[in-house]
Amino acid sequence: MIDYLPLIENALKENMPNGDFYEQVLIDSMNYSLSAGGKRIRPVLLLEFCRLCKGDVNASLPYACAVEMVHTYSLIHDDLPCMDDDDYRRGKPSNHKVFGEDIAVLAGDALQSRAYEIMLSHENAEKIGFENAVNASYTLAKYSGTLGMVGGQVIDINSEGKKAPIEVLQQMDYKKTAGLIIASCAMGCICAGAKEEYINAAKEYAENIGIAFQIVDDILDVTANENELGKPVGSDMENEKSTYVSLLGLNRCRELVDEMTNRAIDALSVFEEDTKSLCDFALSLAKRNK
């Protein structure tokens, strides 16, 4: 896959606001989490699907940044004491441990607002076409909001301490884990002005790799070495949490990962451009050990 990371990192810096002294702590908090690292999987996928659809990758960069800002805001809020209560993120203290809960909440809010400010600015919308800009923004809102990522988090909260059936687990992971990945892949096609056939294929690819990713997570929680994984293992079992493994067993989970990975790869057959990097990416997620 093309190395999009330098483009993304530069664009993220360029698209952050400059404020007065009074807002500086908020901007510092936003930057703290946005620059904390990570593989930038979602913006990379957006740009790669834009390329597949013969769009202008540079013109789509603001939309890639918007996805990463929404993803980052969700991580800030996930770490809060009222949610997952995590003190560390990617080896660094969580945002609220550095800036306090109040500023952390506001930093998440501001990153979400900034994402839409960037996507709907006249300058950026003009570059990809105003209709495409609206459709891309709508797609991100749909998959990150009430019936998307946020809704998935609510299902997760309401399922704590309960033996959730497989149907609930699938809905939660479709919304919470796969939602932003689906949005990213679809937005790449939309930014390029691609036809519906390509957008639907991108969504099919994204849904399958997103759910497969979560199933692999559940498998690793049972089978991985803690040092290898880089985080505690067996926590799902200790918390009596419903997972794909607890409901379906290891062998069926491994079969499902293979089936979904194959479906993701098959979905790419409609594209005329080379899809090898996306095929390899799907396979790498299926075979990961951390």
C-alpha positions in Angstrom: 0.0 0.0 0.0 1.2 3.5 -0.7 2.7 5.1 2.4 0.0 7.7 3.1 1.2 8.4 6.7 3.4 11.4 6.0 0.5 13.0 4.1 -1.9 12.3 6.9 0.4 13.5 9.7 1.1 16.8 7.9 -2.6 17.3 7.1 -3.6 16.7 10.7 -1.2 19.4 11.9 -2.4 21.8 9.2 -6.1 21.2 10.0 -5.8 21.8 13.7 -7.2 25.2 14.9 -5.1 28.1 16.2 -6.8 29.7 19.2 -6.4 32.6 21.6 -4.6 32.2 24.9 -8.0 31.4 26.6 -8.6 28.2 24.5 -5.0 27.0 24.4 -5.4 24.3 27.0 -8.3 22.9 24.9 -6.2 22.8 21.8 -3.2 21.3 23.7 -5.6 18.6 24.9 -6.9 17.9 21.4 -3.3 17.8 20.0 -2.2 15.5 22.8 -4.5 12.7 21.8 -4.5 13.3 18.0 -0.7 13.1 17.9 -0.4 10.1 20.2 0.4 7.8 17.3 -1.5 4.8 16.0 -1.5 3.2 12.5 -4.1 5.7 11.1 -5.9 2.7 9.6 -9.2 4.6 8.9 -7.7 7.6 7.0 -5.3 5.3 5.1 -8.3 3.2 4.0 -10.2 6.3 3.0 -7.3 7.5 0.8 -6.7 4.1 -0.7 -10.3 3.7 -1.8 -10.2 7.2 -3.2 -7.2 6.1 -5.3 -9.0 3.0 -6.4 -11.8 5.1 -7.7 -9.4 7.4 -9.5 -10.1 10.4 -7.2 -7.8 13.2 -6.1 -6.0 11.9 -2.9 -4.8 15.3 -1.9 -8.3 16.8 -2.2 -9.6 14.0 0.0 -7.0 14.5 2.8 -9.3 16.8 4.9 -11.9 14.0 4.9 -9.3 11.5 6.0 -8.3 13.9 8.9 -12.0 14.3 9.8 -12.3 10.5 10.3 -9.2 10.4 12.5 -10.5 13.3 14.6 -13.8 11.5 15.2 -11.9 8.3 16.0 -9.7 10.2 18.4 -12.6 11.9 20.2 -14.1 8.4 20.7 -10.9 7.2 22.3 -10.7 10.2 24.7 -14.3 9.6 25.8 -13.8 5.8 26.0 -11.0 6.2 28.5 -13.0 8.5 30.9 -13.8 7.1 34.4 -17.5 7.0 33.6 -16.8 4.7 30.6 -13.9 2.3 30.5 -11.8 4.1 33.2 -8.5 3.6 31.5 -5.4 5.4 32.7 -3.3 4.8 29.7 -3.7 4.9 25.9 -0.9 3.7 23.6 1.6 3.7 26.5 0.9 7.3 27.5 -1.4 8.6 30.3 -5.0 9.0 29.0 -6.1 12.5 28.1 -8.1 13.0 31.3 -5.1 12.0 33.5 -3.1 14.8 32.0 -5.8 17.6 31.4 -8.6 16.5 33.8 -11.9 15.1 33.0 -13.6 18.4 32.2 -11.0 19.4 29.5 -10.9 15.8 28.2 -14.6 15.8 27.6 -14.4 19.2 25.9 -11.4 18.1 23.8 -13.5 15.1 22.5 -16.4 17.4 21.7 -14.1 19.9 19.9 -12.5 17.2 17.8 -15.9 16.0 16.6 -17.0 19.6 15.8 -13.6 20.3 14.0 -14.1 17.2 11.8 -17.3 18.6 10.3 -15.9 22.2 10.2 -13.1 20.8 8.0 -15.3 18.7 5.7 -17.9 21.3 5.1 -15.6 24.3 4.6 -16.2 25.9 1.3 -12.6 25.5 0.2 -12.4 21.8 0.9 -15.9 21.0 -0.3 -15.2 22.8 -3.6 -12.2 20.5 -4.3 -14.2 17.3 -4.3 -17.5 18.8 -5.3 -20.2 20.1 -2.9 -22.5 17.2 -3.3 -19.7 14.7 -2.6 -18.7 16.8 0.5 -22.2 16.6 1.9 -22.5 12.9 1.2 -19.2 12.2 2.8 -20.1 14.3 5.9 -23.5 12.5 6.1 -21.8 9.1 5.9 -19.4 9.9 8.8 -22.3 11.3 10.9 -24.4 8.2 10.2 -21.8 5.6 11.1 -20.4 7.5 14.1 -23.7 8.6 15.7 -26.8 7.2 17.4 -27.2 4.2 15.1 -23.4 3.8 14.6 -20.4 4.0 16.9 -22.1 5.8 19.8 -25.1 3.4 19.6 -22.7 0.4 19.7 -21.1 1.8 22.8 -24.5 2.0 24.5 -25.1 -1.6 23.6 -21.8 -2.4 25.2 -22.6 -0.6 28.4 -26.1 -2.2 28.6 -24.5 -5.6 28.1 -22.1 -5.4 31.0 -22.5 -8.2 33.5 -25.0 -10.0 31.2 -24.7 -13.0 28.9 -25.5 -11.2 25.7 -26.8 -13.4 22.8 -24.8 -13.6 19.5 -27.3 -11.2 17.8 -26.6 -8.5 20.3 -22.9 -9.0 20.0 -23.1 -8.8 16.2 -25.0 -5.5 16.4 -22.6 -4.0 18.9 -19.5 -4.9 16.9 -21.1 -3.8 13.6 -21.8 -0.4 15.1 -18.9 0.1 17.6 -16.0 -1.6 15.8 -16.9 -1.7 12.1 -18.9 1.5 11.8 -16.0 4.0 11.4 -14.2 1.5 9.1 -17.3 1.3 6.9 -17.6 5.1 6.9 -13.9 5.5 6.0 -13.9 3.1 3.0 -17.2 4.5 1.7 -16.1 8.1 2.1 -13.0 7.4 0.0 -15.2 6.3 -2.9 -17.6 9.3 -2.3 -14.8 11.8 -2.3 -13.8 10.4 -5.7 -17.3 10.7 -7.0 -17.6 7.0 -7.5 -20.8 5.2 -8.5 -22.9 3.3 -6.0 -21.5 -0.1 -7.0 -18.1 0.9 -5.8 -19.4 2.5 -2.6 -21.3 -0.7 -1.7 -18.3 -2.9 -2.5 -16.2 -0.7 -0.2 -18.8 -1.1 2.6 -18.8 -4.9 2.1 -15.1 -5.0 2.4 -15.1 -2.8 5.5 -17.8 -4.6 7.3 -16.1 -7.9 6.9 -12.6 -6.8 8.0 -14.2 -4.8 10.9 -16.1 -7.8 12.4 -13.2 -10.2 11.6 -10.9 -7.8 13.5 -13.1 -8.1 16.6 -13.4 -11.9 16.4 -9.6 -12.1 16.3 -9.5 -9.8 19.3 -11.7 -12.3 21.2 -9.5 -15.2 20.0 -6.4 -13.5 21.2 -7.9 -12.8 24.6 -8.0 -16.6 25.1 -4.9 -17.8 23.2 -2.3 -15.0 23.2 0.7 -14.5 25.5 0.3 -11.3 27.5 3.8 -10.1 26.6 3.1 -10.7 22.9 -0.3 -9.0 23.0 0.9 -6.0 25.1 -2.2 -6.0 27.3 -3.8 -8.3 29.9 -5.3 -11.5 28.5 -8.3 -13.5 29.8 -10.1 -10.4 31.0 -13.3 -11.2 29.0 -13.5 -14.6 30.7 -12.9 -13.1 34.1 -15.6 -10.5 33.6 -18.0 -13.2 32.3 -18.4 -11.1 29.2 -20.1 -12.6 26.1 -17.6 -12.9 23.2 -17.6 -14.8 19.9 -15.3 -17.4 21.5 -17.6 -18.0 24.5 -20.6 -18.3 22.3 -19.3 -20.1 19.3 -16.0 -21.7 20.4 -12.5 -21.2 19.1 -12.7 -23.4 16.0 -15.9 -21.8 14.7 -14.4 -18.3 15.3 -11.3 -19.2 13.3 -13.6 -20.4 10.5 -15.6 -17.2 10.6 -12.4 -15.0 10.4 -11.4 -16.9 7.3 -14.9 -16.6 5.7 -15.1 -12.9 6.4 -11.6 -12.2 5.1 -12.5 -14.1 1.9 -15.7 -12.1 1.5 -13.8 -8.9 2.0 -11.3 -9.8 -0.7 -14.1 -10.9 -3.0 -15.9 -7.6 -2.6 -12.8 -5.8 -4.2 -13.3 -7.6 -7.5 -15.4 -4.8 -8.9 -12.5 -2.3 -8.9 -10.4 -1.8 -12.0 -7.3 -0.6 -10.2 -4.9 -2.9 -8.3 -6.4 -4.0 -5.0 -3.5 -6.2 -3.8 -2.6 -3.9 -0.9 -6.1 -4.0 0.4 -6.2 -7.8 0.0 -2.9 -8.1 1.9 -4.2 -5.8 4.6 -7.3 -8.0 5.1 -5.1 -11.1 5.4 -2.7 -9.4 7.8 -5.6 -8.5 10.2 -6.8 -12.1 10.1 -3.3 -13.5 10.9 -2.3 -10.9 13.5 -1.0 -12.0 17.0 -1.5 -8.7 18.8 
